[in-house]
Amino acid sequence: MVAVLRAFGAKGPLWLRRGPWAQLPARFCSEDLAGAGRRESDPRPTSARQLDGIRNIVLSNPKKRNALSLAMLKSLRSDILHDAESNDLKVIIISDLKELTEEQGRDYHAEVFQTCAEVMMLIRNHPVPVIAMVNGLATAAGCQLVASCDIAVASDKSSFTTPGVNIGLFCSTPGVALARAVPRKVALEMLFTGEPISAQEALLHGLLSKVVPEAQLQEETMRIARKIASLSRPVVSLGKATFYKQLPQDLEMAYYLTSQAMVDNLALRDGQEGITAFLQKRKPVWSHEPA
């Protein structure tokens, strides 16, 4: 019931790329990528594998440093969306997102940034929680992804930056997510100077949930992921949707919306199962059914 997103540099650990993963169908992104700056003979810019409810999406275009191209964004979007409502999907892991480096025309750039916005909103609106696991420098779109996620865990060697202003391209779209994750003055200093902040500074300002030593990053992130994955998918999904729905409301409306959500939660099969199991002092058996 949790999606785990990794945003780290090329030197990040490779454990996610190993193991007996089942390759997902190549048709995932074939339609999206047609005519998006990718030749038929070129390899897909992402690869997706799934095992035991864990979907591993790897951005696999190292020749272009995994640039945030239109083809990459569309492929990533398609892999995230595939069977998003399936109860078999418990965890999504995304590896190696880099910044935009493509040089194309205005129309291309417009579509890139529009698609980028769609991907960021998809993370927010996805029915499962998304965890960012960061080991290294998260820059521009990488920082934007971290800010867009529900939970973010980073190694103590990580840093975060929105450096576009230094090359004449202000990080306006990353600023949307950043301004909603950290205080305004912190966001503006990052955007105006392009200077990085450390993992500890990011934790202090609310960009991260926790910081751990690099050797413990995988273990701690997966501990959180497995805990969430052990819970009822519809309960977690309802909770995530309600949290973001009430967030911009005033206090009275927020309590109204959350009160209604708790009534809806009680009506869920897993809501009743959880209460019954608690009263019977046993472990609940989740059905993961939406109603």
C-alpha positions as CSV (number, residue, x, y, z in Angstrom):
1,M,0.0,0.0,0.0
2,V,3.0,2.2,-0.4
3,A,5.0,3.5,-3.3
4,V,8.7,4.0,-2.6
5,L,10.4,6.6,-4.8
6,R,14.2,6.8,-4.9
7,A,15.9,10.0,-6.1
8,F,19.6,9.6,-5.9
9,G,22.8,10.1,-7.9
10,A,24.3,7.7,-10.3
11,K,26.5,6.3,-7.6
12,G,23.4,5.1,-5.6
13,P,23.1,1.4,-4.6
14,L,22.1,-1.0,-7.3
15,W,20.1,-3.5,-5.1
16,L,16.9,-2.4,-6.7
17,R,18.1,-3.6,-10.1
18,R,18.8,-7.2,-9.0
19,G,16.7,-10.1,-8.0
20,P,14.1,-12.4,-9.6
21,W,11.8,-9.6,-10.8
22,A,9.1,-10.4,-13.3
23,Q,9.5,-8.1,-16.3
24,L,6.3,-6.2,-17.0
25,P,4.9,-6.0,-20.5
26,A,6.8,-3.8,-22.9
27,R,3.4,-2.4,-24.2
28,F,3.3,-0.3,-21.0
29,C,4.7,2.8,-22.7
30,S,4.7,2.0,-26.4
31,E,1.8,4.3,-27.3
32,D,2.9,7.1,-25.1
33,L,6.4,7.1,-26.5
34,A,5.4,7.2,-30.2
35,G,6.5,10.5,-31.7
36,A,8.0,11.8,-28.4
37,G,11.5,12.2,-29.5
38,R,12.3,8.4,-29.4
39,R,13.0,6.2,-32.4
40,E,11.4,2.7,-32.6
41,S,14.9,1.2,-32.4
42,D,15.8,3.1,-29.2
43,P,15.5,1.3,-25.8
44,R,12.7,2.3,-23.6
45,P,13.8,5.1,-21.2
46,T,12.3,3.3,-18.2
47,S,12.0,-0.4,-17.3
48,A,9.4,-1.9,-15.0
49,R,9.4,-5.1,-13.0
50,Q,7.1,-6.4,-10.4
51,L,7.4,-9.1,-7.7
52,D,5.3,-9.8,-4.6
53,G,3.4,-6.6,-5.0
54,I,6.6,-4.4,-5.4
55,R,6.9,-2.6,-8.7
56,N,10.4,-1.4,-9.5
57,I,10.6,1.4,-12.1
58,V,14.1,2.2,-13.2
59,L,14.9,5.3,-15.3
60,S,17.3,3.6,-17.7
61,N,18.7,6.2,-20.1
62,P,22.2,6.7,-18.8
63,K,23.5,8.1,-22.1
64,K,21.4,11.2,-21.5
65,R,22.0,11.1,-17.7
66,N,18.3,10.1,-17.3
67,A,17.4,13.6,-18.5
68,L,13.8,14.7,-17.8
69,S,12.8,14.4,-21.4
70,L,9.3,14.1,-22.7
71,A,9.8,10.4,-23.6
72,M,11.1,9.7,-20.0
73,L,8.2,11.5,-18.4
74,K,5.6,9.7,-20.5
75,S,7.2,6.4,-19.9
76,L,7.4,7.0,-16.2
77,R,3.8,8.2,-16.1
78,S,2.6,5.1,-17.9
79,D,4.5,2.8,-15.6
80,I,3.1,4.5,-12.5
81,L,-0.5,4.4,-13.8
82,H,-0.4,0.8,-14.9
83,D,-2.9,-1.2,-12.8
84,A,-2.8,1.5,-10.1
85,E,-6.1,0.2,-8.7
86,S,-5.0,-3.4,-8.5
87,N,-4.8,-4.9,-5.0
88,D,-1.7,-6.8,-6.2
89,L,0.2,-3.5,-6.3
90,K,1.6,-2.7,-2.8
91,V,4.8,-0.8,-3.4
92,I,6.3,1.3,-6.2
93,I,10.0,2.0,-6.3
94,I,11.4,4.7,-8.7
95,S,15.1,5.0,-9.2
96,D,17.4,7.6,-10.7
97,L,15.6,10.8,-11.8
98,K,17.8,13.5,-13.2
99,E,17.2,17.1,-14.2
100,L,16.0,18.5,-17.5
101,T,18.9,18.8,-20.0
102,E,17.1,18.5,-23.4
103,E,17.3,21.4,-25.9
104,Q,14.2,21.5,-28.0
105,G,11.7,24.0,-29.3
106,R,9.1,26.0,-27.3
107,D,6.2,23.5,-28.0
108,Y,8.4,20.6,-26.9
109,H,9.3,22.4,-23.7
110,A,5.7,23.3,-23.0
111,E,4.7,19.6,-23.3
112,V,7.6,18.6,-21.1
113,F,6.7,20.9,-18.3
114,Q,3.0,20.1,-18.6
115,T,3.7,16.3,-18.5
116,C,6.1,16.9,-15.6
117,A,3.3,18.6,-13.7
118,E,1.0,15.7,-14.5
119,V,3.5,13.2,-13.1
120,M,3.9,15.3,-9.9
121,M,0.1,15.5,-9.4
122,L,-0.1,11.8,-10.2
123,I,2.1,11.1,-7.2
124,R,-0.1,13.2,-5.0
125,N,-3.3,11.7,-6.3
126,H,-2.1,8.1,-6.5
127,P,-4.2,5.7,-4.4
128,V,-1.1,4.4,-2.6
129,P,1.4,6.4,-0.5
130,V,4.7,7.4,-2.1
131,I,7.9,7.4,-0.2
132,A,11.0,9.2,-1.5
133,M,14.3,7.4,-0.6
134,V,17.2,9.8,-1.4
135,N,20.9,9.0,-1.4
136,G,22.9,11.8,-3.0
137,L,22.0,15.1,-4.7
138,A,18.4,15.7,-5.5
139,T,18.5,18.6,-7.9
140,A,15.7,20.5,-9.7
141,A,13.1,17.9,-10.8
142,G,14.7,15.4,-8.3
143,C,14.0,18.0,-5.5
144,Q,10.6,18.5,-6.9
145,L,9.8,14.8,-6.7
146,V,11.0,14.6,-3.1
147,A,8.8,17.6,-2.2
148,S,5.8,16.0,-4.0
149,C,6.0,12.7,-2.1
150,D,4.0,11.7,1.0
151,I,7.1,10.6,3.0
152,A,10.8,11.2,2.4
153,V,13.7,9.4,3.9
154,A,17.3,10.4,3.0
155,S,20.9,9.5,3.8
156,D,23.0,11.9,5.8
157,K,25.1,12.4,2.6
158,S,22.1,13.8,0.6
159,S,21.5,17.4,-0.4
160,F,18.8,19.3,-2.2
161,T,18.9,22.2,-4.6
162,T,16.9,24.1,-7.2
163,P,19.9,25.5,-9.2
164,G,18.1,26.7,-12.4
165,V,18.6,30.4,-11.6
166,N,22.4,29.9,-12.1
167,I,21.9,28.9,-15.7
168,G,19.2,31.4,-16.5
169,L,16.2,29.0,-16.0
170,F,14.4,29.8,-12.8
171,C,13.0,26.6,-11.1
172,S,9.4,27.8,-11.2
173,T,7.8,24.4,-11.5
174,P,9.9,22.8,-8.8
175,G,9.0,25.8,-6.7
176,V,5.4,24.7,-6.7
177,A,6.1,21.5,-4.8
178,L,8.9,23.1,-2.7
179,A,6.8,25.9,-1.5
180,R,4.2,23.4,-0.2
181,A,6.8,21.4,1.6
182,V,9.0,24.0,3.4
183,P,8.5,27.6,4.7
184,R,8.3,30.3,2.1
185,K,11.5,32.0,3.1
186,V,13.4,28.7,2.9
187,A,11.9,28.0,-0.5
188,L,12.8,31.4,-1.8
189,E,16.3,31.3,-0.6
190,M,16.8,28.0,-2.4
191,L,15.1,29.3,-5.6
192,F,16.9,32.7,-5.6
193,T,20.4,31.4,-4.9
194,G,20.4,27.9,-6.3
195,E,22.5,26.8,-3.4
196,P,22.0,23.3,-1.9
197,I,20.8,22.6,1.6
198,S,22.0,19.6,3.5
199,A,19.9,16.6,4.6
200,Q,19.8,17.9,8.1
201,E,18.6,21.3,7.0
202,A,16.0,19.7,4.8
203,L,14.8,17.7,7.8
204,L,14.7,20.8,9.9
205,H,12.5,22.6,7.4
206,G,10.1,19.8,6.7
207,L,11.3,18.6,3.3
208,L,12.2,15.2,4.8
209,S,10.6,12.9,7.3
210,K,13.9,11.5,8.6
211,V,17.6,11.3,8.0
212,V,19.6,8.1,8.5
213,P,23.2,7.0,7.9
214,E,23.7,5.8,4.3
215,A,24.2,2.2,5.4
216,Q,20.7,2.2,7.1
217,L,18.8,4.0,4.3
218,Q,17.5,0.9,2.5
219,E,16.6,-0.9,5.7
220,E,14.7,2.1,7.3
221,T,12.8,3.0,4.1
222,M,11.7,-0.6,3.6
223,R,10.7,-0.9,7.2
224,I,8.3,2.0,6.7
225,A,7.2,0.6,3.4
226,R,6.5,-2.9,4.8
227,K,4.6,-1.5,7.7
228,I,2.3,0.5,5.4
229,A,2.0,-2.4,3.0
230,S,0.8,-4.6,5.9
231,L,-2.3,-2.4,6.4
232,S,-5.6,-2.2,4.5
233,R,-5.2,-0.7,1.1
234,P,-8.6,1.0,1.0
235,V,-8.2,2.4,4.5
236,V,-4.8,3.9,3.7
237,S,-6.1,5.1,0.3
238,L,-9.1,6.9,1.9
239,G,-6.8,8.4,4.5
240,K,-4.4,9.8,2.0
241,A,-7.1,11.3,-0.1
242,T,-8.8,12.8,2.9
243,F,-5.6,14.3,4.3
244,Y,-4.9,16.2,1.2
245,K,-8.5,17.2,0.7
246,Q,-8.8,18.8,4.1
247,L,-5.4,20.4,4.1
248,P,-6.3,23.7,2.3
249,Q,-9.6,24.1,4.1
250,D,-10.4,26.2,7.2
251,L,-10.7,24.4,10.5
252,E,-14.5,24.0,10.4
253,M,-14.6,22.6,6.9
254,A,-11.5,20.4,7.6
255,Y,-13.3,18.8,10.6
256,Y,-16.5,18.3,8.5
257,L,-14.6,16.6,5.7
258,T,-12.6,14.3,8.0
259,S,-15.8,13.4,10.1
260,Q,-17.5,12.3,6.9
261,A,-14.4,10.4,5.9
262,M,-14.4,8.5,9.2
263,V,-18.0,7.6,8.7
264,D,-17.1,6.3,5.2
265,N,-14.1,4.5,6.8
266,L,-16.4,2.7,9.2
267,A,-18.5,1.5,6.3
268,L,-15.5,-0.2,4.7
269,R,-15.3,-4.0,5.0
270,D,-11.8,-3.6,6.4
271,G,-13.0,-0.9,8.8
272,Q,-15.4,-3.3,10.3
273,E,-12.8,-6.1,10.3
274,G,-10.3,-3.9,12.1
275,I,-12.7,-3.0,14.9
276,T,-13.9,-6.6,15.3
277,A,-10.3,-7.9,15.4
278,F,-9.4,-5.3,18.0
279,L,-12.3,-6.3,20.2
280,Q,-11.5,-10.0,19.8
281,K,-7.8,-9.3,20.5
282,R,-6.6,-10.9,17.3
283,K,-4.7,-9.7,14.2
284,P,-7.0,-8.3,11.5
285,V,-7.3,-10.1,8.2
286,W,-7.6,-7.4,5.5
287,S,-9.8,-8.1,2.4
288,H,-8.4,-5.0,0.6
289,E,-11.9,-4.6,-0.9
290,P,-13.0,-1.0,-1.6
291,A,-16.4,-1.5,0.0
